[in-house]
Amino acid sequence: MPSASANYRTLLRTSGAAAFFVSAAAGRLGIAMTGIGIVWLVHARTGSYAAAGLVTGGFAVADAVAGPQIGRLVDRFGQGRVLPFVLGAHAGAVALLLAGAVADLVAGVLVGATLPQLGALSAARWSALLSGERAAALPTAFALEALANGVSYLAGPALVSVLGAAGRPGTGVLAAAAFVIGGGLALAAQRRTMPPLNGRAEHRHGRGLLRSAFLRQAALGLALGVFFGAIQVSVAAYAVGRGTPDAAALLYFASNCTNLVGGWAYGAWRHGGSPRRHQAAAAACLTCASLPLTILDAPLAVGATLALTGLAVPVLLILISVLTESSVPRAVLTQAFTWGNSASAAGSAAAAAVAGRVVDAGGAQGGFGMAAGAAVAMTVLTLGGLRDSSAERP
């Protein structure tokens, strides 16, 4: 039986795959750096975390709203034609932010609105490259994407924080933009692996996104975002409530590490059976792992339980991509991926705000209960998804 690393090596040896994956991964690192980079920059400029949070919130909302619109343009005109314009606009927005030429909030919104969805563009390329008889390799490809995303969100914020703590917050924002623009331009230059355009007008206008199978995956993304947002607030509240705020970093680290392991293992596994069944099983496992958090108090037990949740989360993310890919016409595939990302971001932002109030009223266990509720909702959605048609896209 081939080793796990052999599976990934085989995938990356596919003609053109390694080049676009590495380009998108570099840009993804920059994306992971951008939000926290804005926090450091605005705080250094104003001395206010409230101001920094407001600007970062504006950035996140603009990113979530504009992302699908950029995806729609990409589906209509192609990555090679749209990306250079988006990247040029992003460079201009970052320049405005660094120069302080406009209000920080305005600049933050512009930076978010012009941030290219490089993960969605890479996923669309995998879909085109592994079509037909090679479609069985898509879960491994999307696992590779999830690994790149996980590594980016571990390394990116840490790199920016080091620069910010050293008194160079502007350098962090500039480095983030360099990764985004460099990776994006490299991706745009690789025309051979770009997905072919589909001129069907009804698909251009998004009718293909109204299918129940895709809407279910978008709802799952939203629920997963709620889970993320509630967990982040609850872990911090738990650590602070015990008088050990430094423990929060260790708890996050435990979950993030198993997240990487879970994604790597699922991508390396020789997949058999229905992806919808796998998704339902992963959601049920996440629910079983989350419920004990509502009653546990010992740090070791909480850490071990968070680590278990980290194993299930990447499997859900991978399968959301797999089932999104099979649920919509290719003409709206980039839009579909970006809508999924936006749904997750919206769920995370809303949950963070609501979980703060829940924690104030009922302690960290109340916030963990909110996360467990999101996991239950995912289980219900995935069980309902077992009835979705598995027919091929038209």
C-alpha positions in Angstrom: 0.0 0.0 0.0 1.5 3.4 -1.0 2.6 5.7 1.9 0.7 8.8 2.7 3.5 11.0 1.5 3.6 9.0 -1.7 -0.1 9.9 -2.4 0.6 13.6 -2.0 3.8 13.4 -4.1 1.9 11.6 -6.9 -0.7 14.3 -6.9 1.8 17.1 -7.1 3.6 15.4 -10.0 0.5 15.9 -12.1 1.5 18.3 -14.9 1.2 21.9 -13.7 -0.2 21.0 -10.2 2.9 21.8 -8.1 3.4 25.2 -9.7 -0.1 26.5 -9.1 -0.4 24.9 -5.7 2.8 26.6 -4.5 1.8 30.0 -6.0 -1.6 29.8 -4.3 0.0 28.7 -1.0 2.3 31.7 -1.0 -0.6 34.0 -1.5 -2.6 32.2 1.1 0.2 32.9 3.6 -0.2 36.6 2.9 -3.9 36.4 3.3 -3.4 34.8 6.7 -1.1 37.7 7.7 -3.3 40.5 6.5 -5.9 40.7 9.2 -3.6 40.5 12.2 -1.2 42.8 10.4 -3.9 45.5 10.3 -4.5 45.0 14.0 -0.8 45.7 14.8 -0.6 48.7 12.4 -3.7 50.5 13.5 -3.0 49.9 17.2 0.5 51.3 16.7 -0.9 54.3 14.9 -3.8 55.0 17.3 -2.9 53.3 20.6 -6.4 51.8 20.6 -7.4 48.2 20.4 -11.0 49.3 19.8 -10.0 51.2 16.7 -7.8 48.3 15.5 -10.8 45.9 16.0 -13.1 48.2 14.1 -10.8 48.5 11.1 -10.2 44.7 11.1 -13.9 44.1 11.3 -14.5 46.3 8.3 -11.7 44.5 6.5 -13.3 41.1 7.3 -16.9 42.1 6.3 -15.6 43.6 3.0 -13.7 40.5 2.2 -16.7 38.3 2.9 -19.0 40.4 0.7 -16.7 41.1 -2.2 -15.1 37.7 -2.4 -18.1 36.0 -4.3 -18.4 39.0 -6.6 -14.7 38.6 -7.6 -15.4 34.9 -8.0 -18.3 35.7 -10.3 -16.0 37.8 -12.5 -13.4 35.0 -12.5 -16.0 32.5 -13.7 -17.1 34.8 -16.5 -13.8 36.2 -17.7 -11.1 33.8 -16.4 -8.4 33.9 -13.7 -5.8 35.4 -16.1 -7.8 38.4 -17.0 -9.4 39.2 -13.6 -6.5 38.5 -11.2 -4.1 41.3 -12.4 -6.7 43.9 -12.0 -7.7 42.7 -8.5 -4.1 42.5 -7.4 -3.4 46.0 -8.7 -6.4 47.3 -6.7 -5.2 45.4 -3.7 -1.7 47.0 -3.9 -3.3 50.4 -4.1 -5.5 49.8 -1.1 -2.5 48.6 1.0 -0.6 51.7 -0.1 -3.4 53.9 1.1 -3.5 52.0 4.5 0.3 52.3 5.0 0.4 55.9 4.0 -2.5 56.9 6.1 -3.9 58.8 3.1 -7.5 58.0 4.0 -9.3 57.0 7.2 -8.0 53.7 8.5 -11.5 52.2 8.4 -11.9 53.2 4.7 -8.5 51.8 3.9 -9.3 48.5 5.8 -12.5 48.1 3.8 -10.7 48.6 0.5 -8.0 46.1 1.5 -10.7 43.5 2.3 -12.7 44.2 -0.8 -9.7 43.7 -3.1 -8.3 40.6 -1.4 -8.3 37.8 -4.0 -9.7 34.4 -3.1 -6.6 32.4 -4.0 -7.8 29.3 -2.2 -10.9 29.2 -4.3 -8.9 29.7 -7.5 -6.6 26.9 -6.6 -9.5 24.6 -5.8 -11.1 25.4 -9.2 -7.9 24.4 -10.9 -7.8 21.1 -9.1 -11.3 20.4 -10.2 -10.4 21.1 -13.8 -7.2 19.1 -13.6 -8.7 16.0 -11.9 -11.9 15.8 -13.9 -13.4 12.6 -15.3 -11.6 9.4 -14.3 -9.2 11.2 -12.0 -12.0 12.7 -9.9 -11.3 10.2 -7.2 -8.1 12.1 -6.3 -10.1 15.3 -5.5 -10.4 14.6 -1.7 -6.6 14.3 -1.5 -6.2 17.5 -3.5 -8.6 19.4 -1.2 -6.8 17.9 1.8 -3.6 19.4 0.5 -5.4 22.7 0.2 -6.6 22.4 3.8 -3.1 21.6 5.0 -1.7 24.7 3.2 -4.4 26.8 4.8 -3.7 25.4 8.2 0.0 26.0 8.0 -0.6 29.5 6.7 -2.8 30.4 9.7 -0.2 28.9 12.1 2.8 30.7 10.6 1.3 33.9 9.1 0.0 35.5 12.3 3.1 34.5 14.2 5.4 36.1 11.6 3.3 39.4 11.7 3.2 39.4 15.5 7.0 39.1 15.6 7.4 42.1 13.3 4.7 44.0 15.3 6.3 43.3 18.6 9.6 44.5 17.2 8.1 47.8 16.4 7.7 47.3 12.7 3.9 46.8 12.1 4.1 48.4 8.7 6.6 45.8 7.5 4.1 43.0 8.5 1.4 44.5 6.4 3.8 45.1 3.5 5.1 41.5 3.7 1.5 40.2 3.7 0.8 42.2 0.5 4.0 41.0 -1.1 3.0 37.4 -0.6 -0.6 38.0 -1.8 0.5 39.9 -4.9 3.5 37.7 -5.7 1.5 34.5 -5.3 -1.5 35.9 -7.2 0.6 37.1 -10.2 2.4 33.8 -10.4 -1.0 32.0 -10.4 -2.3 34.4 -13.1 0.7 33.6 -15.3 0.0 29.9 -15.3 -2.6 29.8 -18.1 -2.3 26.1 -19.0 -4.0 24.9 -15.7 -6.7 27.6 -15.7 -10.3 26.2 -15.7 -11.9 26.6 -19.1 -14.7 29.2 -19.4 -18.3 28.2 -19.8 -20.4 30.7 -21.7 -23.9 29.5 -20.5 -25.6 32.7 -19.4 -27.9 31.2 -16.9 -24.9 29.8 -15.0 -23.0 33.1 -15.2 -25.9 34.7 -13.3 -25.6 32.2 -10.5 -28.7 30.1 -11.1 -26.5 27.0 -10.6 -25.9 28.2 -7.0 -29.6 27.7 -6.0 -29.3 23.9 -5.9 -30.3 22.5 -2.5 -27.1 20.3 -2.4 -24.9 23.4 -2.7 -27.0 25.5 -0.3 -26.6 22.7 2.3 -22.9 22.9 2.0 -23.0 26.7 2.3 -25.1 26.2 5.5 -22.5 23.7 6.8 -19.8 26.3 6.2 -21.8 28.9 8.2 -22.3 26.4 11.1 -18.6 25.5 11.0 -17.8 29.2 11.2 -20.1 29.5 14.3 -18.2 26.6 15.8 -14.8 28.3 15.2 -16.0 31.7 16.5 -17.5 30.2 19.7 -14.5 28.0 20.4 -12.0 30.9 20.1 -13.9 33.1 22.6 -14.6 30.2 24.9 -11.0 29.0 25.1 -9.8 32.4 26.0 -12.6 32.8 28.6 -11.8 29.4 30.1 -8.0 30.2 30.5 -8.6 33.7 31.9 -11.3 32.4 34.2 -8.9 29.9 35.8 -6.3 32.7 36.3 -4.0 31.2 33.6 -4.4 33.3 30.5 -1.2 31.9 29.0 -2.8 28.5 28.8 -5.0 29.7 26.0 -2.1 29.6 23.6 -1.4 25.9 24.6 -5.0 25.0 24.1 -5.2 26.6 20.7 -1.9 24.9 19.7 -3.3 21.4 20.7 -6.3 21.9 18.5 -4.4 23.4 15.6 -1.8 20.6 15.6 -4.5 17.8 15.5 -6.3 19.8 12.8 -3.2 19.4 10.6 -2.9 15.7 11.5 -6.6 15.1 10.7 -6.5 16.8 7.3 -3.2 15.0 6.4 -4.5 11.6 7.4 -7.9 12.0 5.6 -6.2 13.2 2.4 -3.7 10.2 2.5 -6.4 7.6 3.1 -7.6 5.5 0.2 -11.2 6.8 0.0 -14.1 4.5 -0.4 -17.8 5.0 0.1 -20.0 8.1 -0.2 -18.5 11.5 0.7 -21.8 12.4 2.2 -21.6 9.5 4.6 -18.1 10.5 5.5 -19.3 14.0 6.1 -22.1 12.8 8.3 -19.7 10.6 10.3 -17.3 13.5 10.8 -20.1 15.9 12.0 -21.3 13.2 14.4 -17.7 12.8 15.8 -17.4 16.5 16.2 -20.6 16.6 18.2 -19.5 13.8 20.4 -16.1 15.5 21.0 -17.7 18.9 21.7 -20.4 18.0 24.1 -18.0 17.1 27.0 -16.6 20.6 26.9 -19.8 21.9 28.4 -19.1 20.1 31.7 -15.3 19.6 31.8 -13.1 21.8 34.0 -9.7 20.2 34.3 -7.2 21.8 31.9 -5.8 18.4 30.7 -9.2 17.1 29.9 -10.3 20.3 28.1 -7.0 20.2 26.1 -7.5 16.6 25.1 -11.1 17.2 24.1 -10.2 20.2 22.0 -7.5 18.1 20.3 -10.2 15.5 19.4 -12.4 18.2 17.8 -9.3 19.3 15.8 -9.3 15.8 14.2 -12.8 16.1 12.8 -12.8 19.8 11.7 -10.5 19.4 8.6 -12.4 16.4 7.4 -15.5 18.5 7.3 -13.7 21.3 5.5 -12.3 18.9 2.9 -15.7 17.3 2.3 -17.5 20.6 2.0 -15.1 21.4 -0.8 -15.6 18.0 -2.4 -19.4 18.1 -2.3 -19.5 21.8 -3.4 -17.4 20.8 -6.4 -19.9 18.1 -7.4 -23.0 20.2 -6.6 -22.7 23.1 -9.0 -22.0 23.6 -12.7 -18.4 24.4 -13.6 -19.4 27.8 -14.8 -20.1 29.0 -11.3 -17.5 26.8 -9.4 -15.3 29.7 -8.3 -18.3 31.6 -7.0 -19.4 28.5 -5.1 -16.1 28.1 -3.4 -16.0 31.8 -2.4 -19.6 31.8 -1.1 -18.6 28.9 1.1 -15.6 30.8 2.5 -17.8 33.9 3.0 -20.4 31.8 4.9 -17.8 30.5 7.2 -16.3 33.9 7.8 -19.8 35.4 8.5 -20.6 32.6 11.0 -17.3 33.0 12.8 -17.7 36.8 13.1 -21.3 36.6 14.3 -20.5 33.8 16.7 -17.6 35.6 18.3 -19.9 38.5 19.1 -22.7 36.4 20.5 -20.4 34.0 22.3 -18.9 37.0 24.2 -22.3 37.7 25.7 -23.0 34.0 26.4 -19.7 33.7 28.2 -20.4 36.8 30.3 -23.7 35.3 31.4 -22.8 31.6 31.8 -19.0 31.3 31.8 -16.8 29.5 29.3 -19.0 26.4 29.5 -21.8 28.4 28.0 -19.7 29.4 25.1 -18.6 25.7 24.6 -22.3 24.9 24.6 -22.8 27.3 21.7 -20.0 25.5 19.8 -21.6 22.1 20.6 -24.9 23.4 19.3 -23.3 24.3 16.0 -21.8 20.8 15.8 -25.3 19.3 16.4 -26.7 21.6 13.6 -23.9 20.3 11.3 -24.9 16.7 12.1 -28.5 17.4 11.3 -27.5 19.1 8.0 -25.2 16.2 7.0 -27.8 13.6 7.8 -30.3 15.5 5.7 -27.7 15.6 2.9 -27.7 11.8 2.6 -30.9 12.3 0.6 -29.3 14.7 -1.8 -28.9 13.5 -5.4 -25.4 12.3 -6.3 -25.9 12.9 -10.0 -23.1 14.4 -12.0 -23.3 18.1 -12.8 -24.8 18.9 -16.2 
